[in-house]
Amino acid sequence: MLKIGIIGAGRMGNAHAGSLVNLADVKLSTVYDIDPEKSKAFAINIINLCESIPTCHAITNHLITSG
């Protein structure tokens, strides 16, 4: 299994994550954004999306910047 982290929880990060969650051998394990709330919201959205995809491996954690 390939573990992938995404840097940036904006439009492109969401687009990439939307594609990655459909791959059976990929685990989206981390998301980082300079805005901690954006990072957290991104992780929650992907976890919710994964509930409808049987082969999806959800985010297990998210990184939050200290500033």
URQUI-V547567 format. One record per residue. N is the residue number from 0. SS is DSSP state (h for helix, s for strand, l for the rest). PSI is psi in whole degrees, -180 to 180 (999 if undefined). NEAR is the number of other C-alpha atoms within 12 Angstrom. Layout:
[[N SS PSI NEAR] [N SS PSI NEAR]]
This chain:
[[0 l 135 13] [1 s 123 14] [2 s 132 21] [3 s 141 26] [4 s 148 29] [5 s 131 31] [6 s 117 28] [7 l 116 29] [8 l 27 33] [9 l -155 23] [10 h -48 15] [11 h -39 14] [12 h -42 27] [13 h -39 29] [14 h -45 17] [15 h -44 23] [16 h -40 36] [17 h -33 26] [18 h -41 20] [19 h -34 30] [20 l -14 34] [21 l -2 24] [22 l 126 23] [23 l -33 19] [24 l 24 16] [25 s 136 21] [26 s 117 29] [27 s 101 38] [28 s -22 27] [29 s 146 30] [30 s 139 40] [31 s 135 31] [32 s 149 28] [33 l -24 19] [34 l 108 21] [35 h -37 20] [36 h -37 19] [37 h -40 25] [38 h -45 30] [39 h -44 27] [40 h -40 24] [41 h -49 38] [42 h -44 37] [43 h -43 23] [44 h -42 23] [45 h -41 38] [46 h -43 28] [47 h -40 18] [48 h -40 24] [49 h -24 27] [50 l -25 17] [51 l 2 15] [52 l 110 19] [53 l -32 13] [54 l 4 19] [55 l 139 27] [56 l 111 31] [57 l 165 37] [58 l 133 34] [59 l -18 20] [60 l 166 24] [61 l 144 32] [62 s 140 28] [63 s 127 23] [64 l 151 17] [65 l 1 9] [66 l 999 8]]
